[in-house]
């Protein structure tokens, strides 16, 4: 029975650490740019030879 208590405390501690890391990430702006990663694949870069005009 004491093993269950230890595992319960350990799992709640790990969940609390992940929650704190997530809240820190939100507070520091890690999830601000939600548009460009999804649209970056749609637009190809121009070839290097096409950008040079003679």
C-alpha positions in Angstrom: 0.0 0.0 0.0 2.9 2.4 0.7 4.2 1.9 -2.9 0.9 3.2 -4.3 1.3 6.4 -2.1 4.9 6.8 -3.3 3.9 6.4 -7.0 1.0 8.8 -6.6 3.2 11.5 -5.1 5.8 10.9 -7.8 3.3 11.1 -10.6 1.7 14.3 -9.2 5.1 15.8 -8.8 6.0 15.0 -12.5 2.7 16.4 -13.7 3.3 19.6 -11.7 6.7 20.0 -13.3 5.2 19.6 -16.7 2.5 22.1 -15.9 5.0 24.6 -14.6 7.2 24.1 -17.8 4.1 24.6 -20.0 3.0 27.8 -18.1 6.6 29.1 -18.4 6.6 28.5 -22.1 3.3 30.3 -22.5 4.4 33.2 -20.4 7.7 33.7 -22.4 5.9 33.6 -25.8 7.0 30.2 -27.1 3.6 29.6 -28.7 3.0 33.1 -30.3 3.7 32.3 -33.9 1.0 29.9 -35.0 0.6 31.0 -38.6 4.0 30.8 -40.3 4.8 27.1 -39.6 1.7 25.9 -41.2 2.0 28.1 -44.3 5.8 27.9 -44.7 5.5 24.6 -46.6 3.1 26.1 -49.2 5.5 28.7 -50.5 8.6 27.6 -52.3 11.8 29.6 -52.1 12.9 31.2 -55.4 15.9 29.5 -57.1 19.1 31.3 -56.7 19.6 31.6 -60.5 16.2 33.2 -61.0 16.9 36.0 -58.5 20.0 37.2 -60.4 19.1 39.4 -63.3 21.6 40.3 -65.9 
